[in-house]
Structure formats: structure tokens, C-alpha cells
């Protein structure tokens, strides 16, 4: 089955936004074993959108469009899809009711403009949108499937994950089964070097590494008729990888670090207090992006100013004066301060120089200390990160969360990869 | 002049990387006044790449390809471009010498595989690549221009900025000038309703709204020979818009809210202390994403647990018991606590229910209070947001930052759009 994507929006053609939907959609099609051969981006223009849609339906079995489902005059996907399919647009009263209910829930009245979102090409099935106003649709005609989703990533992703992928998966011949292992603490090229022979001599299982700041993922995938067959093919390759680089692997289930660490805290019935400096709140933001995190996350004290490190966290002025705010000693005192001030079982802290300013001859941009305390034990690590401000902040948050993960494991005999144990109070 | 982009690479079709090149190239074409009508992504496949290139050269004046210029067997752009143009590939000895010199400079010998990078379609001018090995090329035939650049972003950007844009700028008739106004506090459809006639009856100036969570942008654009002419055309349209919805506009320079608020604090020589609950650190993260924010941002106290609200922020237990953690009164006490505990001039706080859990019969998911204090004055607002956890967190952070923006303006006589002023201590 051939699939292709049409991403719609003049702002994409002006380069005002990056087309993240294309990658998000393409990755999901791959997951269910559909080959995506083309992605076309076109603006909010009747003629060109019709041209692109007609071409796509001519050469592919499944066409997914994103964008152009909003309430404005620019939004043309419904009208053009109907025209290309040769069917009229029809109003669906139940959709207009759902849109009105969506607005009412926020204490507003639905503008009349949104009524156009209740129109669909004849024969189309609506795809519900619980996170926005624009319904999507799925329509089959002449052996082809046309699926339209909104351009807002959150709305698109909800529809694809909850409605579209499960249906498409049933259409693919041998679905692709994959498993994603997530690693931190080593670079992509080092990981690739360690696994070179596995990547080069691939059998039925494809081994593909890909990197983002502070993280490398390895996707193992195989086409197989059943989940059980896929597992029996994936398992030996996964074991071979983990034998070599398993100590850098924080998830075998494609989970982000905040989910892994959150689960570990919950299982151990431990609570966490965080102190952040150069990450500015990113660690707290990541931890609280997980529903239910209030069970273990008590708070994060973002102490940007030195005075806040003293007054809020109780970092002794002598430590700040002698060693500076970006130091091993301050990181430790921050972790202990967060733990004690928030009344938590564990403390986690980060202090560093995210740049572009703030460097000194001995303390360059990218110098970052992370520290964790679990009960009476304490750990601290020094890092030297490369990159711009955002990238250093992202890597620092990742390093801090990973230190806590290893600290929690070490209490159970995990070999603590280069962690300097300072043992108790400083 | 019509331009279009062809981005080449199977990894793009698998969704393994996001196509940032498309946005980077498109934004640059817009800068020099070229209209980009299509972006097509195609894999490393001879037949499909040839099909896409032939179509692009058929309908556009300028076609820019990125990717497929590397040394591996997958890299087909040179060969396919020559075939589609109907000319042979020719070796350029000077290019092979430059590639060998590039490797020598890093102490390595050029692999024989890289020799294929020295071949170009007959009649093509090479585009030098001082930051990598793959030369690009520029070829004109039958009144069309085909330009090929590497897929590696920094190599692509070097060629475009140093060689390609200056040449294309001389071909474009009138460059596009645009201006982006950013709004918060009203939805896309309400904004469009207020501006309907301006959007419908567009003259030379194009007015286009687009939305993201908690924000709507309006892009005004016009073709004009000079910056001064563009300004004289844009200014009256901008004024007409601001007359109607100016109180929702936080930037006329396409800046995010954290940059606007940061500048306002800096100009007024005020410092800020933040207290966050349901946003979990997102406000601190946004404020500290701005370089130099340490000049005004002292810290953010993320008090997730009620005990932390009491102990860290000094919210009276009686307020938490009587009104609950998600209440007008707690929000105010949090803003005052953050200000006082961090020793700041201003305080900002948010408390709410991000969901999916935590709702009560009287307090639904999405109920959020934001509060700001500037000196002795205090403001508080109630919001009811829709969406999932991430979307409610994003909207809450945006609402809090915007409240602070309006509070800072109100001190200077700005009409405070529905802000409930509570006046001093509660």
C-alpha cells in the first residue's frame, strides 16, 4: 500500500513554521507498515491544492492531508477535497452541535464562522476532535482513501493515534513491528561504533539509530504477521545491543526519561524536590508533563539569582563565595536544600552556564553540575556540553534526570557509570 | 517568478528527521521576493526523483533541490538532474582537487567514493562548499533554473546565503515585506470576525491570521521595491487592525511573550519572582530561554504540593483550607509569596487543574487562576481552558505572562482588558 502526505498552509511555504507534521505523520505511517513515497506542501490556494490532491489520489492508495480545516476563509481542504472527489459538501448538524458544545465549555459562544467546520464531503466519516474544534474526515472513493486532519499538531496527533492508525494498521499486509530503545550519556557516533556490525549486517530486523539533544534512540523494526513472530525476531537483536550498551539505556519502551524516573519514584514510594538554576524550570516542566506526577513531585525551586540560592535553598554563602554558583559544592548544597526545604525523600539539582553570556576564564559556557541525593547518599557529576543556550538547557535537564535514575538504581546494586559518590553530607 | 523546492531523502519520508531545510529555504526565497508554490519531499529513488524534478521544472521558473549530493550510492541528485535536463554528467577535476584538499585539512585522505561528488551535469556552474565536501550546482536550461544544494543544513545555508540568494535577488521583481502581529486572549475565529472586512477586501496588503495554543498571529505582507514603500503600505492596515483589537496585541515585531515581558521588566528596572503550580516550571523555562534573563528573573518556585505552597511560599493554611489550592485567593497569596520570598519587585503566579485527574464537581479540569503583583497592586484572573494536559499548561503559562504584561502597562494608564483589580493586600 502506497501512502502520501499533503501538508497545507501558506505559512509553510513562507518558511514561517517548520513542517513538524510531515515527520510526525510519516513516522506513524511507517509504524503500521505503510510506505510513504511523497510529501507535498502546498499553500491555501484552490487551484494548486486541487492539482496536488488529484495527483496524489492518482498515484497513491492512501492520501493524508493536514491543515486547511480551520474556520477561516483561507481554509479550503473540505471544499477542494469534495471537488476533487466529485461530490458535494454536506452539513452535518451533529458536528455543529459538538463545535458549539466545545465553545460553551469555555464559557463562550461559537462564532458563526466555525459553522463551516461542520461541512464534510458527501460520504465522508467525521473523525472526532476532542482537543479542538475542527473535525477531520475519512472518505473512500474509487478504491482510494482520503483522510483529512487539522494542521494543529496536537489535534492531528490525537486523531492519528486514536482513530486513523488503528484503522490503517488493519489494511497493511505485514505490519511493521518496532521497538525503540532510548539511551543517554553517549553520543550517536559512539553508539553507532559500538553497534557497527549489527547496523551493517542487518537481517530481517532493521537497526536504525537517531539522535536528539542529550539522547539517542535505536529503532528495531521487522515486518511480521503476528506480534509473537515479531517478538521472537526482535528479542535476540535487542539482547545483543543491550549486552554492549545496556548501561546507557533508560527505556526499552520508548518512554521519555521523566516517565521512567517518575515510575521509579512511585514504585519506591519516594518523593522528589528539585532545585534548578540554568535549566530555569525545564526539569519541573518535564516531570509535571506526566499525568499523576503530583504523587511524587513536590516542587522545583528555580533559583536563578544567588540570593535565591541562599534564601530559598539555604545554600551557605561561604560555598557560593568560595566555589562559585557553578560548582560541585553548590550543586550538592542545592540538591540537599531542595530535598530539605520541600520535605522530600530525594533531591535533584542542576547549576551551570547556559550562555551565551556568563562564562569566565575557568568556567566556560556549557559547564554544568548535576547532583542527586537519595536518603543520606549524594551524587554529583560535572558535564561540559556544546551547543546553543536551548541545547545546553535541554542536555542539562536530561543529565540531571538520568543521574537521579542511576542514583535510584545504584541503591539496588546497579553499577553507577562514572558517578562520583560523595557519600552523605558535605 | 515561481520557485519550488524539492527536498530529497528517505529519512524524511520515514519521519526520522524533521524537514527544517524546507522552512529555511522557503523563508529565504520569500526574503528576496520569490514565490514558493510547492515543496515536495521524495526519497532516494531514481524513478520518483526524476518524476518530481521533471514536474517541478515544468511548472516553476526556479527549482531548488536539497539533499542527495553525498558520496554514497543512495545519493542520486547529480545523475537524475542530468537525465531530466537531457545532458551528460561531466567530471570537474578542480572539484575533486577541492574535495581532496578538504580531507587533507583534517588529516585524512579523501575516500575514492567521494570522487562522484566532482561530477556535475554538463553546463552547470559549481557552487563551492567551504563547510563540507559536496559541491552544489546551478544550471540554466530552456529558461529554467535548477539549483542543487546539500541536505546538511549548515552546508545548505552557507551556499544559499553566500551564493544563491544574492543571485536570485537580482532576478526577483519586487521583494515581499512582511510584518507579524501577535495576539493573545482571544481566539482565531473571534479575531477574524473582528477583522472580517479587512481580510475579505484585501488590497495590495495580504492579511493572514494563524493560530497556536494561547496565541493568534496576523501576518501582513506586501510586495514593494523599497522598505520605505512597503512601510507606507503596511502602516494603515496595521493601524486599522490595532484600532479594533490592539488591546490583545502583545508584539508588533513577531516576538514571543517572554521576550516582550522580559524587555518591559528590564526597561522598568524591575525584578520578578514566579510561583507555579499546574505549569510545573514552564513559565520559568520560557522566561529563562531568553539570553540575559538573569537581569530581571530571580527565580520560580514550583510548588506542586500544598505543603510546599505553605512552607516555600508562605500561603496561609487557612486560605488553602477555606478556598482550596485552585482558587483566586491562593493565586494571589502565591504571587505575593513568590515576590516576597525571592525579594522581587513583581510577583506572578498560576494555580489550576491541568488534568486529566484532579477535578472536583465545582472545579473542572482547565480551571486556572493567574495572579500578578506589581509593587502594592495586585491582579487576578480566572480562566477555563479546554484541551489536554499539555495544552492547558501551555495556555496557562501564556495567560500568566500576558497578565503580567498588562499589569505592567496598566501602571501607565493602559486599559486593563477585563482584569479584576483587587488593589493591594488581600
Interface residues (C-beta under 8 A of the other chain):
Chain A: X9 X10 X11 X12 X13 X14 X15 X16 X17 X18 X19 X20 X22 X23 X24 X25 X26 X27 X28 X29 X30 X36 X37 X38 X39 X40 X41 X42 X43 X45 X48 X52 X70 X71 X72 X73 X74 X102 X105 X106 X107 X108 X111 X112 X113 X114 X131 X132 X152 X154 X158 X208 X210 X274 X276 X278 X279 X280 X281 X282 X283 X284 X285 X286 X287 X288 X289 X291 X292 X293 X294 X297 X298 X299 X300 X301 X302 X303 X304 X305 X307 X308 X311 X312 X341 X342 X343 X354 X355 X356 X357 X358 X389 X390 X393
Chain B: X12 X13 X14 X15 X16 X17 X18 X19 X20 X22 X23 X24 X25 X26 X27 X28 X29 X30 X36 X37 X38 X39 X40 X41 X42 X43 X45 X48 X52 X178 X180 X187 X188 X189 X190 X192 X193 X199 X200 X208 X209 X210 X211 X212 X213 X219 X274 X276 X278 X279 X280 X281 X282 X283 X284 X285 X287 X288 X289 X291 X292 X293 X294 X297 X298 X299 X300 X301 X302 X303 X304 X305 X307 X308 X311 X312 X341 X342 X343 X354 X355 X356 X357 X358 X366 X384 X385 X386 X387 X388 X389 X390 X391 X393
